[in-house]
């Protein structure tokens, strides 16, 4: 499938339960739930932490703060893979295609990314 906004030649594979082409899963499936995050522990993209917990046998590990440039967040709409810092600063909108992301996901960042005492950077 060709997409003019896609920034990589190969769209990463995403795992999850009842996964849609836009990366929604059985846990999070609103029109804004269109990101998948690569887990630091296994380097696999998952639709959400609950899917990772169900499908993997190891404990999750978060991305360390010193690795925030890692390309670890996939836009399920256009296939762009964002760096962690880029994702955190995007204002819940894909910088590639402009599609909106669920702003409530910010409440789950600590499941994926090492957070400071201030809850952010």
Secondary structure by P-SEA (a helix, b strand, c coil): cccccccccccbbbbbccccccccccccccccccbbbbbcccccccccaaaaaacccbbbbccccccccccccccccccccccaaaaaacccccccccccccccccccccccccccccccc
